[in-house]
């Protein structure tokens, strides 16, 4: 079996928004540095939690440039580069590579539904062929509840056979532990990353590689502890306590709209008011919801 990569705890980082509605690069860099200091192995920026599909490609490029310019190592970044238009997916991925960022998280093209396995394979294959860069590593992004385009096992197998080493992982955000465990079994060496915080621990016990999760914006230290000590019987009680805190925070952040709740909780923790803002169509919590969330 080849070594899994990426491996560890990656935060699906929230994106702060300025009063003008643009990504706040300064606050975002501060947040990324804080997440790494708290134990994250890397930052999976510009994903679902980061509101990526609400931002234009030039905004996405500028934010990635700001993070790299701030001194965060490119090999600790997993930006989302998959969009509906194949040519734009290629352009975003090429931009990441130009900055030294070699691993990206890539949604399938998601506008057309019911596409065939051949069509899905062809879309990913054409991205790889157009880029023709041996450094490229792709983490597939399986989130059918949002994309409505699942990534079937046969497509994963074909891509890995056709482009050895390129398709290095998968973020499974469907919330089905049995599906993640089946991926581990069916795809030796593939880094299977849980997209839901509470599922990282049971997935690790089945050979999973870690997580890319939203609640890590608030419980990075606990997730890092679980990842590093889940197999240490001498620290089993501490692992279970950390896992309980992870589950409790995930449940708390899911009571109302998740991204708005995470931002409200982060604003409350840090005192950074910029976290309250989201880009429409997503909206902040109402005053009543925020009050209920913060008194828990």
C-alpha positions as CSV (number, residue, x, y, z in Angstrom):
1,X,0.0,0.0,0.0
2,X,1.3,3.5,-0.9
3,X,1.5,6.1,1.9
4,X,-1.8,8.1,2.2
5,X,-1.5,11.8,1.4
6,X,-2.9,14.1,2.5
7,X,-3.1,12.7,6.1
8,X,-4.2,14.5,9.2
9,X,-6.6,17.2,10.3
10,X,-7.5,19.8,7.7
11,X,-9.8,22.7,8.5
12,X,-12.5,23.5,6.0
13,X,-11.8,27.1,6.8
14,X,-14.5,29.7,7.0
15,X,-14.1,32.8,4.8
16,X,-14.6,36.2,6.5
17,X,-16.3,38.9,4.5
18,X,-15.7,42.6,4.5
19,X,-18.4,45.3,4.8
20,X,-18.1,45.5,1.0
21,X,-18.9,41.8,0.6
22,X,-15.5,40.7,-0.5
23,X,-13.2,38.1,1.1
24,X,-11.3,39.6,4.0
25,X,-7.8,38.4,3.3
26,X,-6.2,39.9,6.4
27,X,-8.6,38.3,8.8
28,X,-8.5,35.0,6.9
29,X,-4.7,34.8,7.1
30,X,-5.0,35.4,10.9
31,X,-7.5,32.6,11.1
32,X,-5.4,30.2,9.1
33,X,-2.4,30.9,11.3
34,X,-4.5,30.3,14.4
35,X,-5.8,27.0,13.1
36,X,-2.3,25.8,12.3
37,X,-1.1,26.9,15.8
38,X,-4.0,24.9,17.3
39,X,-2.8,21.7,15.7
40,X,-4.3,21.5,12.2
41,X,-2.1,19.8,9.6
42,X,-3.4,22.1,6.9
43,X,-6.1,24.4,5.6
44,X,-8.7,23.3,3.1
45,X,-9.7,26.7,2.0
46,X,-12.4,27.8,-0.5
47,X,-14.7,24.8,0.0
48,X,-18.3,24.5,0.9
49,X,-17.8,25.9,4.4
50,X,-15.7,28.7,2.9
51,X,-18.6,29.8,0.7
52,X,-16.3,29.3,-2.4
53,X,-19.1,29.0,-4.9
54,X,-20.3,32.4,-3.9
55,X,-17.0,34.0,-4.9
56,X,-15.7,34.8,-8.4
57,X,-12.5,33.2,-9.6
58,X,-10.5,36.3,-9.3
59,X,-11.6,36.6,-5.6
60,X,-10.5,33.0,-5.0
61,X,-7.1,33.6,-6.7
62,X,-6.5,36.7,-4.6
63,X,-7.3,35.0,-1.4
64,X,-4.9,32.1,-2.1
65,X,-2.2,34.5,-3.1
66,X,-2.6,36.4,0.2
67,X,-2.3,33.2,2.2
68,X,0.9,32.1,0.4
69,X,2.3,35.7,0.6
70,X,1.7,35.6,4.4
71,X,4.2,32.7,4.7
72,X,1.8,29.8,5.1
73,X,3.6,26.9,3.4
74,X,1.9,25.9,0.1
75,X,2.1,22.2,1.0
76,X,-0.2,22.9,3.9
77,X,-3.0,24.3,1.7
78,X,-5.7,22.4,0.0
79,X,-7.8,24.9,-2.0
80,X,-11.0,24.0,-3.7
81,X,-10.6,24.4,-7.5
82,X,-13.6,22.5,-8.9
83,X,-16.3,24.6,-10.5
84,X,-19.0,23.9,-13.1
85,X,-17.0,25.0,-16.1
86,X,-14.1,22.7,-17.0
87,X,-11.9,25.5,-18.4
88,X,-12.3,27.5,-15.1
89,X,-11.4,24.4,-13.1
90,X,-8.2,24.1,-15.1
91,X,-7.4,27.8,-14.7
92,X,-7.9,27.8,-10.9
93,X,-5.9,24.6,-10.5
94,X,-3.1,26.0,-12.8
95,X,-3.0,29.2,-10.6
96,X,-2.6,27.1,-7.5
97,X,0.2,25.1,-9.0
98,X,1.9,28.4,-10.0
99,X,2.0,29.3,-6.3
100,X,3.6,26.0,-5.3
101,X,0.3,24.5,-4.1
102,X,0.2,21.0,-5.5
103,X,-2.8,19.4,-3.8
104,X,-6.3,20.7,-4.5
105,X,-9.8,19.6,-3.6
106,X,-11.9,19.2,-6.7
107,X,-15.7,19.0,-7.0
108,X,-17.1,17.2,-10.0
109,X,-18.7,19.5,-12.6
110,X,-22.0,19.9,-10.9
111,X,-24.6,21.7,-13.1
112,X,-25.7,18.8,-15.2
113,X,-27.3,16.0,-13.2
114,X,-27.5,12.3,-14.0
115,X,-24.2,12.4,-16.0
116,X,-22.7,9.0,-16.9
117,X,-19.7,7.5,-15.3
118,X,-17.9,7.9,-18.6
119,X,-18.8,11.6,-18.6
120,X,-17.5,12.1,-15.1
121,X,-14.3,10.3,-15.8
122,X,-13.8,12.4,-19.0
123,X,-14.2,15.6,-17.1
124,X,-11.6,14.8,-14.5
125,X,-9.3,13.2,-17.1
126,X,-9.4,16.3,-19.3
127,X,-8.4,18.6,-16.4
128,X,-5.4,16.4,-15.7
129,X,-4.4,16.2,-19.4
130,X,-4.8,20.0,-20.0
131,X,-2.6,20.7,-17.0
132,X,0.0,18.1,-17.8
133,X,1.8,18.8,-14.5
134,X,3.3,15.8,-12.7
135,X,3.2,17.7,-9.4
136,X,-0.6,17.8,-9.4
137,X,-2.4,15.9,-6.6
138,X,-6.2,15.9,-6.6
139,X,-8.5,15.1,-3.6
140,X,-11.9,14.2,-5.0
141,X,-14.8,15.9,-3.3
142,X,-17.8,13.7,-2.8
143,X,-20.7,15.8,-1.4
144,X,-23.8,14.6,-3.3
145,X,-26.3,16.3,-1.0
146,X,-24.9,19.6,-2.4
147,X,-23.5,18.8,-5.8
148,X,-26.1,16.2,-6.7
149,X,-23.3,14.5,-8.6
150,X,-21.8,11.6,-6.6
151,X,-18.4,10.1,-7.5
152,X,-18.9,6.4,-7.9
153,X,-16.3,3.8,-6.9
154,X,-15.7,2.7,-10.5
155,X,-14.9,6.2,-11.6
156,X,-12.4,6.5,-8.7
157,X,-10.7,3.2,-9.7
158,X,-10.5,4.3,-13.4
159,X,-9.0,7.6,-12.5
160,X,-6.4,6.1,-10.2
161,X,-5.5,3.5,-12.9
162,X,-5.2,6.1,-15.7
163,X,-3.3,8.7,-13.7
164,X,-1.3,6.9,-11.0
165,X,-0.4,9.1,-8.0
166,X,-2.5,12.0,-9.2
167,X,-5.8,11.2,-7.5
168,X,-4.4,10.9,-4.0
169,X,-7.5,11.3,-1.8
170,X,-11.2,11.8,-1.4
171,X,-13.1,14.1,0.9
172,X,-16.3,12.2,1.7
173,X,-18.9,14.6,3.0
174,X,-22.0,12.4,2.4
175,X,-22.1,11.6,6.2
176,X,-22.2,7.9,5.6
177,X,-19.5,6.1,7.7
178,X,-20.2,2.8,5.9
179,X,-19.5,4.4,2.5
180,X,-16.2,5.8,3.9
181,X,-15.2,2.5,5.3
182,X,-16.0,0.8,2.0
183,X,-13.7,3.4,0.2
184,X,-10.9,2.5,2.5
185,X,-11.4,-1.2,1.8
186,X,-11.8,-0.8,-2.0
187,X,-9.1,1.8,-2.6
188,X,-5.8,0.9,-0.8
189,X,-3.5,3.8,-0.5
190,X,-6.2,6.4,-1.2
191,X,-6.5,9.1,1.6
192,X,-10.1,8.8,2.7
193,X,-10.9,12.0,4.7
194,X,-14.1,12.4,6.7
195,X,-16.1,15.4,5.9
196,X,-18.0,15.3,9.3
197,X,-16.1,15.9,12.5
198,X,-17.7,13.1,14.6
199,X,-16.9,10.5,11.9
200,X,-13.1,11.0,11.9
201,X,-12.4,8.9,14.9
202,X,-14.4,5.8,13.8
203,X,-12.9,6.2,10.3
204,X,-9.4,6.4,11.6
205,X,-10.0,3.1,13.4
206,X,-10.8,1.5,10.0
207,X,-7.8,2.9,8.2
208,X,-9.0,6.4,7.2
209,X,-6.5,9.3,6.7
210,X,-8.1,12.0,8.8
211,X,-10.6,14.8,8.1
212,X,-11.5,18.0,6.3
213,X,-14.2,19.4,8.4
214,X,-16.2,22.5,9.3
215,X,-16.3,22.4,13.1
216,X,-12.5,22.3,13.1
217,X,-12.8,26.1,12.9
218,X,-13.7,25.8,16.6
219,X,-12.3,22.5,17.8
220,X,-9.1,22.2,15.9
221,X,-7.1,21.3,19.0
222,X,-9.5,18.5,20.0
223,X,-9.5,17.0,16.5
224,X,-5.7,17.1,16.4
225,X,-5.5,15.4,19.7
226,X,-7.8,12.6,18.6
227,X,-5.9,12.2,15.3
228,X,-2.6,11.9,17.1
229,X,-3.6,9.6,20.0
230,X,-6.6,7.6,18.8
231,X,-4.7,4.3,19.0
232,X,-2.9,5.0,22.3
233,X,-4.7,2.9,24.9
234,X,-3.1,4.9,27.7
235,X,-4.9,8.0,26.5
236,X,-8.2,6.4,25.6
237,X,-10.1,8.4,28.2
238,X,-8.6,11.7,26.9
239,X,-9.5,10.7,23.3
240,X,-13.1,10.0,24.3
241,X,-13.3,13.3,26.2
242,X,-12.0,15.2,23.2
243,X,-14.4,13.3,20.9
244,X,-17.3,14.2,23.2
245,X,-16.4,17.9,22.9
246,X,-16.1,17.6,19.1
247,X,-19.6,16.0,18.8
248,X,-21.1,18.5,21.2
249,X,-19.7,21.5,19.2
250,X,-20.8,19.9,15.9
251,X,-24.3,19.5,17.3
252,X,-24.4,23.0,18.6
253,X,-23.3,24.4,15.2
254,X,-25.9,22.4,13.4
255,X,-28.9,23.7,15.4
256,X,-29.4,26.6,13.0
257,X,-27.8,27.3,9.6
258,X,-24.3,25.8,9.9
259,X,-22.0,28.3,8.3
260,X,-23.8,31.2,9.9
261,X,-23.6,29.4,13.3
262,X,-19.9,28.7,12.9
263,X,-19.3,32.3,12.1
264,X,-21.3,33.5,15.0
265,X,-19.5,31.2,17.4
266,X,-16.1,32.3,16.0
267,X,-17.0,36.0,16.3
268,X,-18.0,35.4,19.9
269,X,-14.8,33.6,20.7
270,X,-12.4,35.9,19.0
271,X,-14.2,39.3,19.2
272,X,-13.6,39.7,15.5
273,X,-16.8,41.2,14.2
274,X,-16.0,40.4,10.6
275,X,-17.0,36.8,11.2
276,X,-20.7,37.8,11.4
277,X,-21.0,38.5,7.7
278,X,-21.8,36.0,4.9
279,X,-22.2,36.5,1.2
280,X,-25.8,36.1,-0.1
281,X,-27.7,33.9,-0.6
282,X,-26.4,32.8,2.8
283,X,-27.4,35.2,5.6
284,X,-26.3,35.7,9.2
285,X,-28.3,34.3,12.1
286,X,-31.2,36.4,13.3
287,X,-30.7,38.1,16.7
288,X,-33.0,35.5,18.3
289,X,-31.0,32.6,16.8
290,X,-27.7,34.1,17.8
291,X,-28.9,34.7,21.3
292,X,-30.1,31.1,21.6
293,X,-26.8,29.8,20.1
294,X,-24.5,31.7,22.4
295,X,-26.2,30.9,25.7
296,X,-25.8,27.2,25.2
